[in-house]
């Protein structure tokens, strides 16, 4: 129990350090502090899927679950970065923020869905495996699969919506 607590503390520190590092890199890339927040808002959405997936499968949150969530955070942030980049490209072409967000979501829909579906389908055999060797990896796979299910839908809907809302408040139109 003592080792688990120490490991969880280390993983939490690593996650927070990683999130801060990603925020700093995105701030330099986007030359903004708001756009990285829009990108990173998807991380809690992914955690919603992780929790529901563990409830559905009757699993406890464990160290492999948290490792899966940390891995999932990178995948989800990547999808959001692409979406925000496409929104900015459309805005640079003269589109207003609402239509730019809509067009970017439509254009990236296939890429985001295919990325998520191939990862989910690739992990399904591990998720249904019942051998003793696979038991340690099932929570990791459940975190990634169910987190991707939730976050894919939310990335395609919430990120463009949130970007448009923040754009209205900041006068980006």
Buried (B, 14 or more C-beta within 10 A) or exposed (E): EEEEEEEBEEBEEEBEEBBEEBBEEBBEBBEBEBBBBBBBBBBEBBBBBBBBBBEEBEBEBBBBBBBBBBBBBEBBBBBBBBBBBBBBBBBEEEBBBBEBBBBBBEBBEEEBBEBBEEBBEEBEEBBEBEEEEBEEBBBBBBBBBBBBBBBBBBBBEBBBBBBBBBBEEEEBE
